[in-house]
Every structure is written in structure tokens, then in C-alpha cells.
């Protein structure tokens, strides 16, 4: 798995070097930092979502699909920044990212069945709808779906098989918990109502049957990460203000 993570990071950094033009302006430095965070953190998470296919030799198809899903995740960050920041550097990055995005989509389409392709379209629709819903009313139940483009990894590698379908909710919950941890660290969960909703959601993510299914179907690391993230979120949500996630 380590070799896969290193390869994905290299692919992302190469893509970023073609998209973002170095500039000393503070907004350009901030944009570069946001993109470099994707290259630093996303590869290990994407590899965790691909865990069943990374035992033993990794096929060329798996390597290529992972790399293209990583590029789509990078594109999602670029699009998010262009919408939220509305700065010239972010809009220019979005423009320069178009060739990377279309190349990734075309390569994925060439390797994907009609059934999996239809499910992939549904994931992207869920991502868009959840982002819009969360903008109107913040709720942890949106935080998995608004990042469902990440589920392209297990969906495409599995071909939408029964194992993926059984684990889809658990993997979505994992994504939501990671998002929740990031938002807590950034100080975005001060609202008491939101904290209560998150605590209830975290408890739901610890469903034993769901965790057992993840382990049985090849995602033991994802199951362990859910428990780890949930434990820390429960700790900070139950602790006095000022306590941060270690």
C-alpha cells in the first residue's frame, strides 16, 4: 500500500504543478497550500478506500483508476475553492484544471461498465445535492454524501458488486467522520445544535453490524478508522470547550 500512496502523491503533485502557477501574492500562496494538502493527505485515504484491491500485486487497471479518482478529488478541491473563495487565482486554476478533469473522466469511462457508470453519475448527483443542502442547513448527515465523489474508488474497482453495496453506507460514514474532524479542528462546530446532531450521527456510525461487514468484505482499516475518529469526536464533543482532537 505504501508504494501506491507514494505513486498517487507523485501524480497529484505533477498535476498541481501544471495547474497552479507560483506567485508571491498571499491569495496564490493560500491556493497552493490548499492544493498541496490534497497531495499530502488524499493518497492514504484513497488507498484505504481501495484496500481490498491492494493486497498482493496491484494491477495496472487499479493503479490507473486510483490515479484518475485522485485527479477527480483534486478537481473537486479546485472547484470548491473557486466557488467559495471567488478569487482570480482560484478561477484560473479551475480553468487550467479542465484538461486533467476530462482526461480522467474519459479514461474512467473506457474501463467502466454501463451499470457502474450509472451509479457513478448518481454519486456525483448526491455530491452536488448534499453540498447545496448543507449550505442551507448544516447537518452531519450531509457530510458523507457531499464528498461521495470519493466513493468512485470502491465503486469503480468493484464494478458496483454486492460487497461494495453492503459497505457503501459504512464507507460514506467514514468520509463524514473525517470531514467532521477537519471541521472541528478549524473551529467550525461551535453551534450547540450542530454538536448534538454530530454526536447522534457519530453514535450511529458505530453500528456493530456495519463495522463487521466492512471487516468481512475487505475494509478492516476503514472499520478501525471509523472507531478511532468516532472515539475522538465523542471525546471532544463531551469535553469542555477548548479541547482539540489530538
N, C-alpha and C positions, 0 to 999 in steps of 0.2 A: 504493500500500500504506500510506503514511503516514496518509492520511485514514481508512482502515479501522481502523488501530491506535488513532488518536485517538477514533474513534467507539466502539470496544469499551471503551476505558478509561472513557469517559463513562458508558456503560451499566453497567459494573461498579460504578463509584463511586456511581451513583444507587441501585443495588440494595443496596450496603453501607449507605448512609445510611438505608434503610428497615429493615434487619435488625439492625444493631448500634446500641445506644443508648449515647451517650457517657457515660463515667463516669471519675472520677479514680482509682478503685481500680487497683492495679498489674495485676491479672489482666485487667481490662477494657481497659487500655491495650495489654497484650500481645496480646489477642484482636484489637483494632483493627489493630495492626501487622501481624499475620498476614493479615488480610483485605485490607488496603491493599497488601500485597506482591503479592497476586493481581492487583489492578487495575493495578499498576505494571509487572509483568513478563509476565503471561499474554497480553495482547493481541498483542505482537510475535511470540510463539511460535505462537499460534493462527493468525496471519496467514501465518507461514511454512508451516504445515501446509496452508493453503488457497492456496498460491502459484499453482497452475495456473489458479485461477478469479479471480485478482486482476490479470491482465494486461488492460489496457484498462478500459472501463466495468464497474463492479461491479453486478450485478443486485440487485434488491430481495430476491429469494429468498436469494441468497448472503449479503447483509447480515443478514437475519433469522436464517438458520441459524447464522451465526457468532456473533451476539449470544446466541442461545439456548444454543449449545455453551459459550460463555463463562460463562453463568449456571450451567450444569451443573458446570463446572470450579470455580466459586466454591462451589457447594453441596458438592462433594467435599471442598474445604478445610474448610468448616464442619463437615461430618460427621466428618472426620479429627480435627479439634480437639476435638469433643465426645467422641469415643471415647478419644483419647489423654490429653487434659487433665482431662476429667471435672470441669470447673468449672461453677458455676451460669451464668456469663456465656456459656460455650460451649453449654451445653444450651439456654439461652434463644435464642441465635442460631439454633440448629438448628430450634427450634420456629417462629421467625418466618420462617425461610427456606422453609417448606413452600409457601406460595402461589407464590413465584418458581419453585420447582422444578417444581411441577405445571403451571404456565402454560407453562414452557419445553418440558416433555415433550409437552404437548398440541399446541403449535404445531408441534413437530418431527414428531409423528405425522401431522398433517394434510398434510405435504409429503413424506412418505416412502412408498416402495413397500413391499409386504409382504416382498420379498426383502431389501431394505436394513434393514427393521425387525428381521427375524430376526437379521441379522448384528450389528445394534446391541445386541440382547439378549445375544448371545454375547460382545461386547466388555465389557459390564458384568459378566457372569459371570466372565470372565477377570480383570477388575479385582479382584473380591471374592476369588476363589480365590488369586490371587497375593499379595494383602495377607495373607491367612491363612497362606500358605506361608512368606512372608518373615518373618512374626512368629515362626514356629517355627524357621526356619533361614535366616539371611540369605545371599542369593546374588544376584549381579548379574543373573542370568537372569530374576529376578522383577521387576526394576525397570522394565522396559518394560511388561509385562503389568499390573502393579499400578497403572499410570497409563493404561490403554487407553481410558478414557473420553475421552481427548484425541483418539483416532483417530476419534471420531464426526465430527470436522470433515471429513477427506478422505472418509470412508465416505459420509456423507450428501450431500456435494456431488457426489460421483462416481456415486452410486447403486450402489455396490459394483461398479464396472466393472473391466475387465481391467487397466487402468493402476493403479488403486488396489491390486488384489490383488497385482500384481507388485511394488509398492513398499511393501506393508504391513510386511514384516519390516524394511526399511531405516528406515522411519518409527518403528517400535517401538524400534529400536536407538538412534535419535536421542533419543527420550524417555528411554531408560535412561541414556545418557551424560550428559544434562543432570542427571538425578537423581543420578548418581554424583558429578558436580562439586559439586553442592549438599552432598551428604553429606560429601565430603572437606573442604570449607570449614568445615563445622560440627564437624569432628573426630570423625566417626562411623566412620572406616575404619581404626582403629588395629590391628585384628586382622590378623595376618600372613596367615592363611589366606584371609581375605576380600580382601586386597590382591592375592594371587596369582590368585584367581578373577576379580577385576576386570581384571587385566592380560590374562588369556587372553580375556576377553569383549571387551575393547577391540580386541584384535588381530583378532578375528572380525568386528567392525563395519567394519573397513577393507577388506572383501572388494571387489575391483575391480569385479566384475560387478554387485554390488548398488549401488555408488555410480554406476556408468554408467547403470543402469536408472533410478535416481532422477533423474539429469540429463535423460535422454531423455524421461521421462514428465512433466516439468514441475516437478520439485522440485530445481533446481540449488542453491538456497540451503540446503536441508536437507542435501544432499551435502557442501557446503562446511562447514557447521556440524559435521557428524559428524567430518570430518577435523580441524577446529580443536579440538573438545573432546577427541578421541582423542589428539591430539598433546600437549595439556597434561596429560591424565591420565597418559599414559605418562611424561611428564617428572617429575611429582610422585611417581609410584609407583616410579620408578627412582632418585629423588634421596634424599639423606639426610633424616631426619625434620626437620620444622620448615619445609620449603619449602612454600609455598602456591601455588595457581593464581592467575596474575595476572588 
